Amino acid sequence: MTILSNQQYRLAARPIGMPKHSDWSFTTEALREIVDGEIVVQTIYISLDPAMRGWMNDAKSYIRPVAINEVMRAGGIGKVIVSKSAKFAVGDYVSGGTGVQKYWIGSADDKIAGFYKVDPKLAPLPKYMNALGMPGMTAYFGLLDVGQPKAGETVVVSGAAGAVGQTVGQVAKQKGCRVVGIAGGKDKCDFVVNELGFDACIDYKTGSVKDGLKEHCPNGVDIYFDNVGGEILDTVLTRINMKARIIICGAISQYNNTTPVKGPANYLSLLVNRARMEGIVVFDYIARYGDAVKEMGAWMAQGKFHTREDIVQGLETFPDTLMMLFEGKNFGKLILQISDE
Ligand SMILES: NC(=O)c1ccc[n+]([C@@H]2O[C@H](COP(=O)([O-])OP(=O)(O)OC[C@H]3O[C@@H](n4cnc5c(N)ncnc54)[C@H](OP(=O)(O)O)[C@@H]3O)[C@@H](O)[C@H]2O)c1
């Protein structure tokens, strides 16, 4: 193998509030030769996820924090360019934990990277980072397993135009629910209604969520899929029905807080309505991802299910591109492209 030069973003410091450029270091190093059982993956796409902000904190969570000087953890899709493993051949496209770097090198059986093949003939590669990947699995199992929707029920989802939100709303529509999104801005609201088929969308940046819920959920809220936490969660809690289900998927409004996370003040609504609030961690469903891909893939093939990706170019843009998530600047699943397919 000709010696390739790898480039990586490593965590340099634990951010306080919004991450800054100085929280990262950009490093260059030569790739070593591989030994038997190993592969080199050239990263093509990196998935940028709100969870990355949590992984930068030194706090107990469902996964250990990224260590200082470690390559930033990220899911990615790449092409196997060197292989000494029977599991993957040169030219295979794989999805797994590439990290924020140009090349991944290691054992083809590495459990943490967890590479598996993806087929660009079945779906464009970016779709495997959206509905057919981690955000889609989160939406599908969070809604169906935790939320248990029934036809005719009203489902509200925040972060509606984002990666998880797009899929939640469309799966809920497929299951016969009335779906109301909450998103920031007219363009995002128009998109989820006109292109994804939601029944309505509340623009929380220009209007009142409380008034929007009154108008668009005249029969109350049976399921709230919460991607944002904070004030919006509190407001939705005032409109829930008897036996409502609140799915705690994320709380992006709180991730860069320098003060403690704001909990829901209106939680007694759960008591009054005999409702439940339950968290979801997507990795609990790995064994069942295939079922979700099969069902959503079929809806896509039938033209009944659409997704939007927001692809930004260049590894060197990583620190700024990641921030788009927290500024609401991404429109669809945020992906960083760092090499050609
Ligand atoms: N539990 C799990 O296993 C799991 C797995 C994946 C993702 N998640 C969570 O799911 C949520 C959505 O993730 P995603 O990947 O689909 O991201 P995304 O929705 O594609 O992007 C983030 C969006 O959040 C919205 N946002 C940012 N700051 C906000 C604020 N202060 N208040 C309200 N909305 C705000 C913005 O949309 P607007 O322009 O509409 O404000 C932004 O575009 C996140 O909370 C994430 O942590 C959880």
The ligand as an ORCA input file, in Angstrom:
! r2SCAN-3c Opt
* xyz 0 1
  N     -32.388      8.724     21.791
  C     -31.731      8.348     20.711
  O     -31.347      7.187     20.548
  C     -31.487      9.378     19.656
  C     -30.939      9.030     18.410
  C     -30.798     10.034     17.432
  C     -31.158     11.348     17.729
  N     -31.642     11.629     18.972
  C     -32.077     12.998     19.302
  O     -33.082     13.361     18.386
  C     -33.109     14.775     18.249
  C     -33.097     15.144     16.767
  O     -31.870     14.702     16.195
  P     -31.641     14.817     14.615
  O     -30.400     14.084     14.308
  O     -32.888     14.471     13.926
  O     -31.321     16.374     14.448
  P     -32.053     17.383     13.441
  O     -33.466     17.518     13.904
  O     -31.785     16.964     12.049
  O     -31.268     18.733     13.688
  C     -31.401     19.457     14.862
  C     -32.576     20.448     14.802
  O     -32.960     20.771     16.128
  C     -33.634     21.998     16.117
  N     -33.183     22.828     17.243
  C     -31.920     23.260     17.493
  N     -31.910     24.006     18.611
  C     -33.186     24.062     19.044
  C     -33.832     24.693     20.156
  N     -33.133     25.434     21.042
  N     -35.169     24.539     20.293
  C     -35.885     23.816     19.426
  N     -35.334     23.179     18.359
  C     -34.009     23.309     18.182
  C     -33.300     22.690     14.785
  O     -34.459     22.627     13.970
  P     -35.460     23.886     13.891
  O     -34.892     24.773     12.818
  O     -36.746     23.268     13.563
  O     -35.410     24.568     15.237
  C     -32.213     21.793     14.198
  O     -32.223     21.806     12.799
  C     -31.909     15.306     19.033
  O     -32.348     15.741     20.295
  C     -31.034     14.077     19.172
  O     -30.181     14.145     20.290
  C     -31.813     10.688     19.934
*
